[in-house]
């Protein structure tokens, strides 16, 4: 069952973040993930939530997302992500 990952990101250093994204791309491909939305226009219809840049990814399963996030390769990228941005990341299992 697919899992959907929602990332709300505030980017502080775009050059460093682009470097992170470049290294991230092959890891996502290896995990079977794909982008569904990446920084497009959005609207908040209820509540006072004001996200920064929204990213939505689809993974083959929640287990695949767990394996990706906990992988040594991704763990090595977290320092770069944290140095260039602040993220809120969550995942939900699809129907």
C-alpha positions in Angstrom: 0.0 0.0 0.0 1.4 3.4 -1.0 2.6 5.9 1.6 2.4 9.7 1.1 5.1 11.9 2.6 4.4 15.6 3.2 7.3 17.9 3.7 6.9 21.5 4.8 10.2 23.2 4.3 11.6 26.7 5.0 14.8 27.1 3.0 17.5 29.4 4.5 20.4 28.6 2.1 19.1 27.8 -1.4 22.5 26.8 -2.8 23.1 24.3 0.0 19.6 23.0 -0.2 20.0 22.5 -4.0 23.1 20.5 -3.2 21.1 18.4 -0.8 18.4 17.9 -3.4 20.9 16.7 -6.0 22.2 14.1 -3.6 18.7 13.2 -2.5 17.4 12.4 -6.0 19.2 9.1 -6.6 18.2 7.9 -3.1 14.5 8.6 -3.7 14.7 6.8 -7.1 16.4 3.8 -5.4 13.6 3.7 -2.8 10.9 3.8 -5.6 9.6 7.2 -4.5 8.3 9.9 -6.8 7.3 13.5 -6.5 3.6 14.3 -6.7 4.0 18.0 -5.8 7.1 20.1 -5.3 6.9 23.7 -4.3 3.8 24.6 -6.3 1.1 27.1 -5.5 -1.1 26.1 -2.5 -4.0 27.4 -0.5 -4.9 27.1 3.2 -8.6 26.6 3.5 -9.0 26.3 7.2 -6.9 27.0 10.3 -3.9 29.2 10.9 -1.3 26.9 9.4 1.1 28.7 7.1 3.5 26.3 5.5 6.6 27.3 3.6 7.3 25.2 0.6 5.3 22.0 0.3 6.5 18.8 -1.1 4.5 15.6 -1.5 6.1 12.3 -2.3 4.7 8.9 -2.9 6.6 5.8 -1.7 5.6 2.2 -2.4 4.8 1.7 1.2 5.3 3.1 4.7 7.9 0.4 5.3 9.9 1.7 2.2 9.7 5.2 3.6 11.0 4.0 7.0 13.9 2.1 5.3 14.7 5.2 3.2 14.7 7.6 6.2 16.7 5.3 8.4 19.2 4.4 5.7 22.8 5.3 6.3 22.9 7.2 3.0 20.0 9.4 4.0 21.2 9.9 7.5 24.4 11.3 6.1 22.3 14.0 4.2 20.4 15.1 7.3 23.2 17.5 8.4 23.1 19.2 5.0 19.3 19.5 5.1 19.4 20.9 8.6 22.1 23.4 7.7 20.1 24.8 4.8 16.5 24.5 5.9 14.0 23.6 8.6 11.6 20.8 7.7 8.5 19.2 9.1 8.2 15.7 7.6 5.3 13.3 8.0 4.0 10.2 6.3 0.6 8.7 6.0 -0.4 5.3 4.6 -2.7 5.4 1.6 -6.0 3.6 1.2 
